[in-house]
Amino acid sequence: MDVGPVSRRVSWDFGEFSALGSLGLFVALLVSGCAQVSSPTGGPKDETPPVLVAAVPEVGATEVMPDQLVLAFDEYVKAGQWRPQLLVSPPLDGPMDLVVRGREVELSWEGGLKENTTYVFQFGEGIVDVNEGNPAQQLVHAFSTGSTLDTLVIQGVVRDAIEGSPSKDLRVMLYPEDLPLDSILAGMAPQFVGTTNGTGAFEVGYLPEGRFRLMAVEDVNRNYAWDAGER
Protein backbone atom coordinates (compact mmCIF):
# COMPACT_ATOMS: atom_id res chain seq x y z
CA MET A 1 0.00 0.00 0.00
CA ASP A 2 1.46 3.35 -1.09
CA VAL A 3 1.09 6.09 1.48
CA GLY A 4 2.12 9.61 0.57
CA PRO A 5 3.21 12.38 2.88
CA VAL A 6 0.58 13.19 5.50
CA SER A 7 -0.06 16.83 6.37
CA ARG A 8 -2.46 18.29 8.91
CA ARG A 9 -3.79 21.77 9.54
CA VAL A 10 -3.10 23.08 13.02
CA SER A 11 -5.54 25.55 14.53
CA TRP A 12 -5.62 27.21 17.90
CA ASP A 13 -9.27 26.26 18.15
CA PHE A 14 -9.19 23.40 20.66
CA GLY A 15 -11.99 21.39 19.13
CA GLU A 16 -10.62 21.50 15.62
CA PHE A 17 -7.11 20.70 16.84
CA SER A 18 -8.35 17.65 18.72
CA ALA A 19 -10.20 16.24 15.73
CA LEU A 20 -7.39 16.80 13.25
CA GLY A 21 -4.83 15.65 15.76
CA SER A 22 -6.73 12.38 16.26
CA LEU A 23 -6.93 11.90 12.51
CA GLY A 24 -3.21 12.51 12.23
CA LEU A 25 -2.53 9.97 14.98
CA PHE A 26 -4.77 7.41 13.26
CA VAL A 27 -3.03 7.88 9.90
CA ALA A 28 0.39 7.69 11.57
CA LEU A 29 -0.58 4.39 13.18
CA LEU A 30 -1.88 3.15 9.85
CA VAL A 31 1.36 4.08 8.14
CA SER A 32 3.50 2.45 10.78
CA GLY A 33 1.34 -0.67 10.75
CA CYS A 34 1.09 -1.40 7.04
CA ALA A 35 3.46 0.75 5.03
CA GLN A 36 6.89 -0.11 6.39
CA VAL A 37 9.35 -1.01 3.64
CA SER A 38 12.58 -2.88 4.34
CA SER A 39 15.02 -5.05 2.47
CA PRO A 40 14.74 -8.81 3.02
CA THR A 41 17.35 -10.02 5.47
CA GLY A 42 17.80 -13.39 3.75
CA GLY A 43 19.49 -16.40 5.26
CA PRO A 44 23.06 -16.96 6.40
CA LYS A 45 25.90 -16.06 4.06
CA ASP A 46 26.77 -18.77 1.57
CA GLU A 47 30.27 -19.96 2.40
CA THR A 48 30.07 -23.35 0.68
CA PRO A 49 32.36 -23.65 -2.36
CA PRO A 50 31.15 -25.26 -5.59
CA VAL A 51 31.83 -28.99 -5.86
CA LEU A 52 32.80 -30.85 -9.02
CA VAL A 53 30.20 -33.56 -9.71
CA ALA A 54 31.11 -34.74 -13.23
CA ALA A 55 33.73 -34.26 -15.92
CA VAL A 56 34.33 -35.17 -19.56
CA PRO A 57 36.69 -36.88 -19.92
CA GLU A 58 36.37 -38.38 -16.46
CA VAL A 59 39.01 -37.52 -13.88
CA GLY A 60 41.68 -40.20 -14.19
CA ALA A 61 40.68 -41.29 -17.69
CA THR A 62 43.31 -43.07 -19.79
CA GLU A 63 43.86 -43.46 -23.52
CA VAL A 64 42.05 -40.22 -24.33
CA MET A 65 43.13 -37.38 -26.62
CA PRO A 66 40.63 -34.56 -25.93
CA ASP A 67 40.74 -30.98 -27.13
CA GLN A 68 38.65 -29.72 -24.21
CA LEU A 69 37.55 -30.41 -20.64
CA VAL A 70 33.93 -30.09 -19.52
CA LEU A 71 33.46 -29.71 -15.76
CA ALA A 72 30.02 -29.83 -14.11
CA PHE A 73 29.39 -28.41 -10.62
CA ASP A 74 26.62 -28.66 -8.03
CA GLU A 75 25.75 -24.96 -8.35
CA TYR A 76 26.01 -22.08 -10.79
CA VAL A 77 29.57 -20.89 -11.26
CA LYS A 78 31.52 -18.19 -13.02
CA ALA A 79 35.10 -17.68 -14.08
CA GLY A 80 37.25 -15.68 -11.71
CA GLN A 81 40.84 -14.80 -12.57
CA TRP A 82 41.22 -18.17 -14.22
CA ARG A 83 44.17 -17.50 -16.53
CA PRO A 84 46.76 -16.67 -13.86
CA GLN A 85 45.30 -19.39 -11.63
CA LEU A 86 45.38 -22.26 -14.13
CA LEU A 87 48.46 -24.49 -14.16
CA VAL A 88 48.80 -27.24 -16.76
CA SER A 89 51.55 -29.85 -16.52
CA PRO A 90 53.13 -30.41 -18.94
CA PRO A 91 52.33 -27.02 -20.52
CA LEU A 92 50.12 -26.99 -23.62
CA ASP A 93 51.54 -25.69 -26.87
CA GLY A 94 48.52 -23.66 -28.02
CA PRO A 95 46.26 -20.99 -26.48
CA MET A 96 43.40 -21.91 -24.15
CA ASP A 97 39.87 -20.55 -23.80
CA LEU A 98 37.33 -20.97 -21.00
CA VAL A 99 33.55 -20.62 -21.29
CA VAL A 100 30.99 -20.92 -18.48
CA ARG A 101 27.44 -22.10 -19.16
CA GLY A 102 25.38 -22.21 -15.98
CA ARG A 103 26.85 -25.03 -13.91
CA GLU A 104 29.30 -26.17 -16.57
CA VAL A 105 32.78 -24.96 -17.45
CA GLU A 106 34.35 -25.73 -20.82
CA LEU A 107 38.11 -25.36 -21.14
CA SER A 108 39.36 -25.79 -24.70
CA TRP A 109 42.78 -25.52 -26.28
CA GLU A 110 44.50 -25.54 -29.64
CA GLY A 111 47.34 -27.83 -30.60
CA GLY A 112 47.86 -31.52 -30.03
CA LEU A 113 48.78 -33.49 -26.95
CA LYS A 114 51.81 -35.69 -26.39
CA GLU A 115 51.38 -39.44 -26.53
CA ASN A 116 51.66 -41.56 -23.37
CA THR A 117 51.58 -38.50 -21.14
CA THR A 118 49.62 -37.61 -18.00
CA TYR A 119 48.17 -34.10 -18.16
CA VAL A 120 47.27 -32.36 -14.91
CA PHE A 121 45.05 -29.26 -14.85
CA GLN A 122 45.13 -27.31 -11.59
CA PHE A 123 42.57 -24.50 -11.49
CA GLY A 124 43.62 -22.88 -8.23
CA GLU A 125 40.88 -20.41 -7.26
CA GLY A 126 39.87 -19.63 -10.84
CA ILE A 127 36.32 -21.05 -10.66
CA VAL A 128 33.94 -19.47 -8.14
CA ASP A 129 30.23 -19.66 -7.32
CA VAL A 130 27.86 -16.98 -8.56
CA ASN A 131 26.40 -15.93 -5.21
CA GLU A 132 29.39 -15.13 -3.01
CA GLY A 133 32.43 -15.84 -5.18
CA ASN A 134 33.52 -18.85 -3.12
CA PRO A 135 36.31 -20.60 -5.06
CA ALA A 136 36.17 -24.32 -5.79
CA GLN A 137 38.68 -26.05 -3.52
CA GLN A 138 41.45 -28.40 -4.67
CA LEU A 139 40.04 -28.34 -8.21
CA VAL A 140 42.35 -30.67 -10.12
CA HIS A 141 41.69 -32.73 -13.25
CA ALA A 142 44.03 -35.32 -14.71
CA PHE A 143 43.93 -37.70 -17.64
CA SER A 144 46.43 -39.69 -19.65
CA THR A 145 46.86 -39.99 -23.39
CA GLY A 146 48.43 -43.39 -22.78
CA SER A 147 47.37 -46.55 -20.98
CA THR A 148 48.69 -45.52 -17.56
CA LEU A 149 48.13 -42.49 -15.31
CA ASP A 150 50.75 -40.96 -13.05
CA THR A 151 49.40 -41.60 -9.56
CA LEU A 152 52.25 -40.91 -7.15
CA VAL A 153 51.47 -38.66 -4.18
CA ILE A 154 53.50 -36.43 -1.89
CA GLN A 155 52.04 -35.89 1.59
CA GLY A 156 53.35 -33.88 4.49
CA VAL A 157 52.71 -31.38 7.26
CA VAL A 158 53.93 -27.78 7.35
CA ARG A 159 54.64 -26.22 10.75
CA ASP A 160 55.83 -22.79 11.79
CA ALA A 161 59.61 -22.94 12.13
CA ILE A 162 59.62 -20.88 15.34
CA GLU A 163 56.40 -21.76 17.15
CA GLY A 164 55.97 -25.27 15.81
CA SER A 165 52.26 -24.67 15.22
CA PRO A 166 50.46 -25.97 12.10
CA SER A 167 50.55 -23.58 9.15
CA LYS A 168 47.24 -23.57 7.30
CA ASP A 169 46.23 -22.09 3.95
CA LEU A 170 49.77 -22.19 2.58
CA ARG A 171 50.45 -23.08 -1.03
CA VAL A 172 52.80 -26.03 -1.35
CA MET A 173 54.58 -25.74 -4.69
CA LEU A 174 56.66 -28.41 -6.39
CA TYR A 175 59.45 -27.71 -8.88
CA PRO A 176 61.90 -29.90 -10.81
CA GLU A 177 64.78 -30.88 -8.55
CA ASP A 178 67.37 -29.44 -10.93
CA LEU A 179 65.70 -26.01 -11.15
CA PRO A 180 68.00 -23.40 -9.54
CA LEU A 181 66.70 -21.73 -6.39
CA ASP A 182 67.25 -18.33 -8.04
CA SER A 183 64.71 -19.25 -10.72
CA ILE A 184 62.16 -20.26 -8.10
CA LEU A 185 62.60 -17.04 -6.13
CA ALA A 186 62.39 -15.06 -9.37
CA GLY A 187 58.83 -16.30 -9.87
CA MET A 188 59.11 -19.44 -12.02
CA ALA A 189 55.73 -21.19 -12.05
CA PRO A 190 55.61 -24.51 -10.18
CA GLN A 191 54.79 -27.83 -11.84
CA PHE A 192 52.36 -29.00 -9.16
CA VAL A 193 50.54 -27.29 -6.29
CA GLY A 194 48.76 -28.25 -3.08
CA THR A 195 47.29 -26.39 -0.09
CA THR A 196 47.70 -27.00 3.62
CA ASN A 197 44.57 -27.56 5.69
CA GLY A 198 43.80 -26.54 9.27
CA THR A 199 46.29 -29.05 10.68
CA GLY A 200 49.04 -28.00 8.27
CA ALA A 201 48.68 -31.21 6.24
CA PHE A 202 48.85 -31.26 2.45
CA GLU A 203 48.67 -33.74 -0.40
CA VAL A 204 49.78 -33.31 -4.00
CA GLY A 205 48.79 -36.05 -6.42
CA TYR A 206 49.10 -37.21 -10.04
CA LEU A 207 52.87 -37.01 -9.83
CA PRO A 208 55.37 -38.81 -12.07
CA GLU A 209 58.22 -40.73 -10.54
CA GLY A 210 61.06 -38.39 -9.68
CA ARG A 211 62.38 -35.87 -7.19
CA PHE A 212 61.14 -32.34 -6.61
CA ARG A 213 62.03 -29.12 -4.86
CA LEU A 214 59.25 -28.07 -2.49
CA MET A 215 58.38 -24.62 -1.19
CA ALA A 216 55.44 -23.62 1.03
CA VAL A 217 54.42 -19.94 1.02
CA GLU A 218 51.47 -17.78 2.03
CA ASP A 219 51.03 -16.57 -1.56
CA VAL A 220 48.87 -13.66 -0.44
CA ASN A 221 48.37 -12.30 -3.95
CA ARG A 222 47.75 -15.81 -5.39
CA ASN A 223 50.39 -15.61 -8.10
CA TYR A 224 52.10 -18.97 -7.44
CA ALA A 225 55.31 -17.28 -6.31
CA TRP A 226 57.06 -16.07 -3.18
CA ASP A 227 56.97 -12.30 -2.77
CA ALA A 228 58.76 -10.08 -0.28
CA GLY A 229 56.85 -9.95 2.99
CA GLU A 230 55.32 -13.40 2.62
CA ARG A 231 56.36 -16.20 4.89
C-alpha positions in Angstrom: 0.0 0.0 0.0 1.5 3.4 -1.1 1.1 6.1 1.5 2.1 9.6 0.6 3.2 12.4 2.9 0.6 13.2 5.5 -0.1 16.8 6.4 -2.5 18.3 8.9 -3.8 21.8 9.5 -3.1 23.1 13.0 -5.5 25.6 14.5 -5.6 27.2 17.9 -9.3 26.3 18.1 -9.2 23.4 20.7 -12.0 21.4 19.1 -10.6 21.5 15.6 -7.1 20.7 16.8 -8.4 17.7 18.7 -10.2 16.2 15.7 -7.4 16.8 13.2 -4.8 15.6 15.8 -6.7 12.4 16.3 -6.9 11.9 12.5 -3.2 12.5 12.2 -2.5 10.0 15.0 -4.8 7.4 13.3 -3.0 7.9 9.9 0.4 7.7 11.6 -0.6 4.4 13.2 -1.9 3.2 9.9 1.4 4.1 8.1 3.5 2.4 10.8 1.3 -0.7 10.8 1.1 -1.4 7.0 3.5 0.8 5.0 6.9 -0.1 6.4 9.3 -1.0 3.6 12.6 -2.9 4.3 15.0 -5.0 2.5 14.7 -8.8 3.0 17.4 -10.0 5.5 17.8 -13.4 3.8 19.5 -16.4 5.3 23.1 -17.0 6.4 25.9 -16.1 4.1 26.8 -18.8 1.6 30.3 -20.0 2.4 30.1 -23.4 0.7 32.4 -23.7 -2.4 31.2 -25.3 -5.6 31.8 -29.0 -5.9 32.8 -30.8 -9.0 30.2 -33.6 -9.7 31.1 -34.7 -13.2 33.7 -34.3 -15.9 34.3 -35.2 -19.6 36.7 -36.9 -19.9 36.4 -38.4 -16.5 39.0 -37.5 -13.9 41.7 -40.2 -14.2 40.7 -41.3 -17.7 43.3 -43.1 -19.8 43.9 -43.5 -23.5 42.1 -40.2 -24.3 43.1 -37.4 -26.6 40.6 -34.6 -25.9 40.7 -31.0 -27.1 38.6 -29.7 -24.2 37.5 -30.4 -20.6 33.9 -30.1 -19.5 33.5 -29.7 -15.8 30.0 -29.8 -14.1 29.4 -28.4 -10.6 26.6 -28.7 -8.0 25.7 -25.0 -8.4 26.0 -22.1 -10.8 29.6 -20.9 -11.3 31.5 -18.2 -13.0 35.1 -17.7 -14.1 37.3 -15.7 -11.7 40.8 -14.8 -12.6 41.2 -18.2 -14.2 44.2 -17.5 -16.5 46.8 -16.7 -13.9 45.3 -19.4 -11.6 45.4 -22.3 -14.1 48.5 -24.5 -14.2 48.8 -27.2 -16.8 51.5 -29.9 -16.5 53.1 -30.4 -18.9 52.3 -27.0 -20.5 50.1 -27.0 -23.6 51.5 -25.7 -26.9 48.5 -23.7 -28.0 46.3 -21.0 -26.5 43.4 -21.9 -24.1 39.9 -20.5 -23.8 37.3 -21.0 -21.0 33.6 -20.6 -21.3 31.0 -20.9 -18.5 27.4 -22.1 -19.2 25.4 -22.2 -16.0 26.8 -25.0 -13.9 29.3 -26.2 -16.6 32.8 -25.0 -17.5 34.4 -25.7 -20.8 38.1 -25.4 -21.1 39.4 -25.8 -24.7 42.8 -25.5 -26.3 44.5 -25.5 -29.6 47.3 -27.8 -30.6 47.9 -31.5 -30.0 48.8 -33.5 -27.0 51.8 -35.7 -26.4 51.4 -39.4 -26.5 51.7 -41.6 -23.4 51.6 -38.5 -21.1 49.6 -37.6 -18.0 48.2 -34.1 -18.2 47.3 -32.4 -14.9 45.0 -29.3 -14.8 45.1 -27.3 -11.6 42.6 -24.5 -11.5 43.6 -22.9 -8.2 40.9 -20.4 -7.3 39.9 -19.6 -10.8 36.3 -21.0 -10.7 33.9 -19.5 -8.1 30.2 -19.7 -7.3 27.9 -17.0 -8.6 26.4 -15.9 -5.2 29.4 -15.1 -3.0 32.4 -15.8 -5.2 33.5 -18.9 -3.1 36.3 -20.6 -5.1 36.2 -24.3 -5.8 38.7 -26.0 -3.5 41.4 -28.4 -4.7 40.0 -28.3 -8.2 42.4 -30.7 -10.1 41.7 -32.7 -13.3 44.0 -35.3 -14.7 43.9 -37.7 -17.6 46.4 -39.7 -19.7 46.9 -40.0 -23.4 48.4 -43.4 -22.8 47.4 -46.6 -21.0 48.7 -45.5 -17.6 48.1 -42.5 -15.3 50.7 -41.0 -13.1 49.4 -41.6 -9.6 52.3 -40.9 -7.2 51.5 -38.7 -4.2 53.5 -36.4 -1.9 52.0 -35.9 1.6 53.4 -33.9 4.5 52.7 -31.4 7.3 53.9 -27.8 7.3 54.6 -26.2 10.8 55.8 -22.8 11.8 59.6 -22.9 12.1 59.6 -20.9 15.3 56.4 -21.8 17.1 56.0 -25.3 15.8 52.3 -24.7 15.2 50.5 -26.0 12.1 50.6 -23.6 9.1 47.2 -23.6 7.3 46.2 -22.1 3.9 49.8 -22.2 2.6 50.5 -23.1 -1.0 52.8 -26.0 -1.4 54.6 -25.7 -4.7 56.7 -28.4 -6.4 59.5 -27.7 -8.9 61.9 -29.9 -10.8 64.8 -30.9 -8.6 67.4 -29.4 -10.9 65.7 -26.0 -11.1 68.0 -23.4 -9.5 66.7 -21.7 -6.4 67.3 -18.3 -8.0 64.7 -19.2 -10.7 62.2 -20.3 -8.1 62.6 -17.0 -6.1 62.4 -15.1 -9.4 58.8 -16.3 -9.9 59.1 -19.4 -12.0 55.7 -21.2 -12.0 55.6 -24.5 -10.2 54.8 -27.8 -11.8 52.4 -29.0 -9.2 50.5 -27.3 -6.3 48.8 -28.2 -3.1 47.3 -26.4 -0.1 47.7 -27.0 3.6 44.6 -27.6 5.7 43.8 -26.5 9.3 46.3 -29.0 10.7 49.0 -28.0 8.3 48.7 -31.2 6.2 48.9 -31.3 2.5 48.7 -33.7 -0.4 49.8 -33.3 -4.0 48.8 -36.0 -6.4 49.1 -37.2 -10.0 52.9 -37.0 -9.8 55.4 -38.8 -12.1 58.2 -40.7 -10.5 61.1 -38.4 -9.7 62.4 -35.9 -7.2 61.1 -32.3 -6.6 62.0 -29.1 -4.9 59.3 -28.1 -2.5 58.4 -24.6 -1.2 55.4 -23.6 1.0 54.4 -19.9 1.0 51.5 -17.8 2.0 51.0 -16.6 -1.6 48.9 -13.7 -0.4 48.4 -12.3 -4.0 47.7 -15.8 -5.4 50.4 -15.6 -8.1 52.1 -19.0 -7.4 55.3 -17.3 -6.3 57.1 -16.1 -3.2 57.0 -12.3 -2.8 58.8 -10.1 -0.3 56.9 -9.9 3.0 55.3 -13.4 2.6 56.4 -16.2 4.9 
